[in-house]
Amino acid sequence: MENNEILMIYGKNYKEMTKEILEASGLEERVPGRNARIGIKPNLVSPTPAGYGATTHPEIVAGIIEYLKERGYENLVILEGSWVGDRTEEAVHVCGYDALCSEYGTEFLDTQKDSHSLHDCAGMKLDICDAVTELDFLINVPVLKGHCQTRITCALKNMKGLIPNKEKRHFHSMGLHKPIAHLNTGIHQDFIVVDNICGDLDFEDGGNPVQMDRILTAADPVLCDAYVCSLLEYELSDVPYIQLAEELGVGRADLSKAVIRCLNQRENEVKISAGRKIVELKDAVEEVESCSACYGYLIPALDRLREEGILKKLDTKISIGQGYRGKKGRLGIGNCTRGFECHLKGCPPTEGEIYEFLKNYIRKIK
């Protein structure tokens, strides 16, 4: 497999599909010696089963582990840290990774609990978990899905699980795109296995899975994410961190030079809708430096209100984000808006809490 290639495979047996596409991709040829410390980085953003559309299917990681072990690689570690507001250990249990690690005798490292150090990432100082520096080879296993702030999340943004929570909050205060691009100069992902089984194409926390039954592999994270943009009918300019990462030398975004290879074909191809709920609902929100969890719970709550015909009665925009700390306003979500006339506490409040809060607020509007 060349760096300008993207491979894909369709099917229902996710573990065997993974092993087949890894063989076709020639992963073994890329991995260094048998004693290499190999990190596997799934997406366990929150404690939700993979079928919900937010987290990496454990069957894919099982396929990676079996592929490597069958070829004599034993020094493996799965490493990940959930988003701010959820505990990784809970996600590990709910998503089936505790059972997976027990079955294969593979270590799981919770990066929320790991030590961390500052690194110079192309001129930007970023805190990165120390476990990353101990790896000889990193296999990224992101979920192809939508994101409430960056439109898409896949290879490049998945590295955010390898930084401490305080740095995650810092990323949001910087606007996400620039630090994501710079982070990928400090963390080199050697190979990518994309979970495109049933990702939610609107929200990073799942809830609206789109069944695709597909796995992709790539070696260039920038090319991978550029291809995801094309699949979801976004322009590269809609997701600025992709071109920023290219400018920093992380990879190439030119799809005209990409080679896309399908190992098989799905009988009934799924039509991906061009419309996105996040785009349709963002006009109701004034967002300044909000964390993904807080914003990610707000948008599905707004969608529920819209479906019930209630959202159109809202008489003001909803403020959310760290940028509202110490400020006053009318209607806010989360602890950062505690100075507002009407606000919902929580860091973050849950989708259900936001839904009930806004529903009660709207009911009181005369």
N, C-alpha and C positions, 0 to 999 in steps of 0.2 A: 504494500500500500504506500503510495506516494503522499507527500504533504498536501497536494492539491486535490486529493481524492476524498470523496464521502461515499461510504457504502451503506446500504440499507437492506433489511430483511423483514418479511412479514410472517406472522403466524400466531399461534396460541400457546405453544410450549416455550415459554420465555427463557427458561434455563438452557434448553438445547439450542434455541435460536441464537442465544448469546455465544455459546461455544462455537457454533458454526460460523458466525460472522467474525469472531476473533481469529479463527483459523484462516478465513478468507482474507482478513486484514493483515495477516502476518505479524500479530502482536509479539510473538516470541522473539522475532528478529530484532525488535526494538528494545526489549528488556535487557539490562546488563546481566552480569554473572548471577549464578544460582543463589549466592548469599545476599543479593541486593535486597534492601528494605523497600518493599513495594506498598505504597499507600493507595487505598481505594476510598474515594470521596463521593458518597451518595448525597442526595438531597433529603434531609430529614427536618425540614423547616418547622414542622409542628407534629403533634401526636395524632396524625390522621392516616388511616390505612391507604395504601397505594391506589386502590380502586377509586378513591375520592378525587384523585387527579392532582395531588400536590407533592407526593413523596415517591422516592425511587423504589420500584418493585424489588423486594429481596431476592426474587428468583433470578434477576439479572446479575446481582452481585454474587449469588451462588454460582452462576455460570462462569463468572470471571474467576472466582476462587478455584473451582474445579479445573478450569482450563490451565491455570497457573500451577496448581498442585500436581496435575498429571504430567507436567513437564519439569518437575523437580523444584519449583519455587515454593518455599515454606515460610519465608520471613515476610509475612503479610500483616497489615493492620488496616482496619476500617476506621476512618477518623472523620468526625463531623461535629458541628455545634448548631443547635436549633436557633431560630431567631429570638430576639429579645422579647421576653414575655412568656416563653415556654422553656421547659427543661428538657435537655437532650435525652436524659435517662428515661423520661416518660415516652418520648418519641421512639426511642430504641425498643421499648417494650411493645407499644401499640403497633408499630410498623413491622414487628417480627424479627428485628435484628438481634435481640438477645438469644432467641432460639437458633438463628442462623449462625451466630458466633459459637454457640455451644456445639452445634452439629459439626462444624468444620474446625473447631479448635482455633479460631481466629480472634485475635485481640481487637477490642473496640476501644478507641480513645475519644473521650468526650472533650472536645476543644474548648467548651465553656469552662472547663476546670484546668486546662493546661496553662503552663507558664507561657510568657510571651515576651518578645523583644522588638525594639524599634529597628526598622530596616529602611535604607534609602532606596525607594522605588522610583527610579528615574526622576529624582529631584523632589519627590514627595516622601516625607517620613511617615511610615505606617507601622502599626503594631501587628506583628504576625505571630501566630502560635509557634512555639519552639519545636513541636513535633514535626512540623513541615520541614525544618532544616535537617532533620535526621533521615529524611527519605532519599532514596536513590532513584526512585521512579514513581510518578504520581499518575494514577488512572482516575480521571474525572467521570462521574456517572450522574450527570444532571437529568432533570426532567424537562422536557420541552413543554413549556407552558407560558401563559400570559403573566403580566405583572402590573400591579395597580399604579406604579410610578414610572417604570422603565419600558412599558409595553410588552417586552419579552424577557424571559430569563432562561438561560441555558448554560453554555460552557463557561463564559467569562464571569458572569455574576455568581455562579455556584462557588467560586473561590471565597466568597464572603463568609462562608461557614468555617473558614480557617483563620479567622481573626477573633479576638476577644470581644465580649459584648460592648465594652466601652468604646472600642474602635468602630463597631457597627453603628452605634449612635453618632459617632463622629462623622461617619460616611454620610449619614442623612443630613447633618448640618452643613456638609460640603456640597450636597446636591447629587450624590450617588454616581453620576456618570464619570466624572473626572477621577475620583478615587478608585472606582472599579477598574478603569483602564490602567491606572498606575499600579494597582495591586497585582495585576497580571504580569508586570515586569519583575515583581518580587517573588511571585510564586509561579514556577514553570510547570504546566500540566503537560505530561508526556504523551498521553493518549486519552481519547474521549469516547465513551460509550453512552449514547443518548437514549434515555428512556422516553420513547414516544408511543407508549402503550395506550395511555388514556389521560394525558395531561389536560388540566383545565386551561383553556386558551384565553380566559378572562382574568382569573385570579390566581395568585401564587399559593393561596391557602386551600385551593380546591373547592369542590362543591358542584361543579358543572363539567364533569369529565367528558372528553370527546374520544370515543374508542377508535384508535388507529391501529393497534396491534403491530407496531413497528419499532424496530431498534435501528439506530444509526451508529456508525463509527466514523471518527475523524482524527486527524493528527494536529490540525491547526484550529485553535479555538476561535480565532477571528473569522475564518472561513466558515466554520460551523455555525456561528451566530448569524453571519450574513445570510447563510442559506435558510436558517430558521425565519429570518425576516421575510424572505421571499415566500416561504411556505404560508406565513400568516398575513401576507399581502401588506407588509409595512415597507416603507422606504428606509434605507440605511440612515437617513437624516432623522428618522423618527426615534432611533435608538443611538444617541450620540456616542456612547462608550465604545461602540464597535469601531468606528472610524478613529476615535482617539487612541484606542489600543493599537490599531494599525500604524498610526503615526509614531507610536512609541516603539515600534518594531516587534510587537508581540506576534503578529501574523499578517496574512493578506486577506482582504475582503473582496477581491475581484472574482465574482462568480463566473465571468466570461471565460476564465481560465481553469475553472473547476471541472473535475471529472466526477459525475454522479453515476454510481453503479448499483443496480438492484440485483440481489441474488435470486429473487423470485418476485412474483406479483401477487397482490391481493386481488381476490375475485371481484369484490365490490368496493371500489375506491370511495372514500368518504369525502364529501364536499365540505371544505372548511369555509364557514361563513366569514365574509369580509368585515361584518360589523362586530364591534367589541363593546361590551357593557361598560368597561372602564372609560372608554372614549365618550359614550353617550351620557354617563352619569357625572363626569368630572365638573360640569358647569355648576353643579350644586355645592361645590366644595371650594374653599380657599385654603390651600395646603402650603405650609411653609416649614420645611425641614422636618417632616413627619417621619417616624420610624415605620418600617414596612408592616409590622404587625398591627399597629394602630390604624393605619390607612387601609391595610388589607382587610380588616374586620368592618370598617366603615362602608366600603363599596358594596359588598354583598347585602348589608343591611339596607342600604339605599335601594338596591335592586328589588328586595322584598317589598319595600314601601311603594315602589313604582308599580310593581305587578298588582298591588292591591288598590292602585289608583289614588294613593294618599300623597305621594311625594310632590305632585303638582301643586299641592296646597301650601307647601313650605314658603314662608314669606321672607326668608333671609338665607344667605349662604352659611354653610357650616365651616367653622374654622378648626384646623387641626395641625399640630406640629410643634416642634421645639421653638420655632420662631415666635410663638405667641406667649412664651414665658414672661411673666411680669407685665403683660399688656391687658387691656380691657377690651371688651367686645360684647356681642349679643348672645351668640350661640356657639358653643365649643364642645369638642370631644377630647377627652383625656386630661390627665393632670396638668399638662402644659397650659391649658386654658382655664385654670382654676380662678383667674381674675375676672372671668366673663360673668355677665348677668345670669346666664343659664348655661351650665356645663355639666358634663358627665364625667365623674372621676374614674380613675383606672389607668394602669400603665402596663399593658393596654386594657381598656374595657373589651369585653367579648362582643361578638357579632350580635348575640341575643340581647345583651344589655343595651347596645347602641340602638337596635331596632325598637325596643320597648321605650327607650328614652325619647327618641325622635317621634315615635307614634304618639306618645302622650303630649309632647310639645305641640305637634301639629293639631291635635284634637282641641287644644286650648286656644288656638288661633281663632279670632272672631272676624 
